[in-house]
Amino acid sequence: MHDALPDAMTTSPTRGEFAAAAAALPPASLLRRLCAMVYDGLLLLALLMIVTAFFLPFTDGEAVRWSTFPLLTLLYWPVIAGAVLIYFGMPWTERGQTLGMASWRIRVQREDGYLLTWRDVAVRLAASVVSWAPAGLGWLWALWDPQHRAWHDRLSRSRVVLLPKAGKASRG
């Protein structure tokens, strides 16, 4: 017969315990976030180049522009927006990290500590335009915010946290 598992192994943390543990994670610095963004920006650029390449046979290799290909443009821009949504949405809803974020040990999560939903992803991406629009002022806000949150973090009710090093997490 198998021994009964200890209580700690049979019960999952309550919502309050999970939220408390997630709240204990320190916020990620702006520099760390920007470094992850550069990494993700390069990966996203590569993805968008691949997506664009699928449209080039229909334009004889020319750029997809409204003036020359209006109907194709109506399809192209939603496909590009969808690629951006999927690039961020899949990893954020599954593990809270893009490849760039994982490289810099940061994770995005809702204020309650749980992973983002697809609705949260859409709100966060739309709100990020607000952070960039006034010359990046929404990002610089994180330097003065007590929780190091940029405008889009606040608008989407999310936060970016620094994860512990693997060795420290297993000792804890």
Backbone hydrogen bonds, N-H to C=O, Kabsch-Sander energy under -0.5 kcal/mol:
donor,donor_aa,acceptor,acceptor_aa,energy
9,M,6,P,-1.7
10,T,6,P,-1.1
10,T,7,D,-0.5
11,T,7,D,-1.7
18,F,14,T,-2.7
19,A,15,R,-2.6
20,A,16,G,-2.2
21,A,17,E,-2.3
22,A,18,F,-2.6
23,A,19,A,-2.5
24,A,20,A,-1.2
25,L,22,A,-1.1
28,A,160,V,-2.4
33,R,29,S,-2.1
34,L,30,L,-2.7
35,C,31,L,-2.3
36,A,32,R,-2.1
37,M,33,R,-2.0
38,V,34,L,-2.0
39,Y,35,C,-1.9
40,D,36,A,-2.8
41,G,37,M,-2.7
42,L,38,V,-2.0
43,L,39,Y,-1.8
44,L,40,D,-3.1
45,L,41,G,-2.4
46,A,42,L,-1.9
47,L,43,L,-2.1
48,L,44,L,-2.8
49,M,45,L,-2.0
50,I,46,A,-1.9
51,V,47,L,-2.5
52,T,48,L,-2.4
53,A,49,M,-1.9
54,F,50,I,-1.0
54,F,51,V,-0.8
55,F,51,V,-0.5
55,F,52,T,-1.5
56,L,52,T,-1.0
58,F,55,F,-1.3
59,T,56,L,-1.3
60,D,56,L,-0.6
61,G,56,L,-2.4
62,E,59,T,-1.3
65,R,63,A,-1.0
69,F,65,R,-3.0
73,T,69,F,-2.3
74,L,70,P,-1.5
75,L,71,L,-0.8
75,L,72,L,-0.7
76,Y,72,L,-3.0
77,W,73,T,-1.9
79,V,75,L,-1.7
80,I,76,Y,-2.4
81,A,77,W,-2.5
82,G,78,P,-2.4
83,A,79,V,-2.2
84,V,80,I,-2.1
85,L,81,A,-2.5
86,I,82,G,-2.6
87,Y,83,A,-2.7
88,F,84,V,-2.0
89,G,85,L,-3.0
90,M,86,I,-2.0
92,W,88,F,-2.1
93,T,89,G,-2.4
94,E,90,M,-1.5
95,R,91,P,-2.8
96,G,91,P,-1.9
97,Q,91,P,-1.0
102,A,98,T,-2.4
103,S,99,L,-2.0
104,W,100,G,-1.2
105,R,102,A,-1.2
106,I,101,M,-2.6
107,R,161,V,-2.0
108,V,96,G,-2.7
109,Q,159,R,-2.4
110,R,114,Y,-3.2
111,E,157,R,-1.9
113,G,110,R,-2.2
116,L,92,W,-0.8
121,V,117,T,-2.3
122,A,118,W,-2.3
123,V,119,R,-2.4
124,R,120,D,-2.9
125,L,121,V,-2.7
126,A,122,A,-2.3
127,A,123,V,-2.8
128,S,124,R,-1.6
129,V,125,L,-0.8
129,V,126,A,-0.8
130,V,126,A,-0.7
131,S,127,A,-1.4
132,W,128,S,-1.8
133,A,129,V,-2.6
135,A,133,A,-1.9
136,G,132,W,-1.8
137,L,134,P,-1.4
138,G,131,S,-1.6
139,W,131,S,-0.8
139,W,136,G,-1.0
140,L,136,G,-1.9
141,W,137,L,-1.5
142,A,139,W,-1.7
143,L,140,L,-2.1
144,W,141,W,-1.4
145,D,141,W,-1.8
148,H,145,D,-1.8
151,W,138,G,-1.5
153,D,150,A,-0.5
154,R,150,A,-2.0
155,L,151,W,-3.0
156,S,152,H,-1.7
157,R,153,D,-0.5
157,R,154,R,-0.8
158,S,153,D,-2.6
159,R,109,Q,-2.8
161,V,107,R,-2.9
161,V,159,R,-0.5
162,L,26,P,-3.0
163,L,105,R,-3.1
163,L,161,V,-0.5
169,A,165,K,-2.2
170,S,166,A,-1.8
171,R,167,G,-1.1
172,G,168,K,-1.3
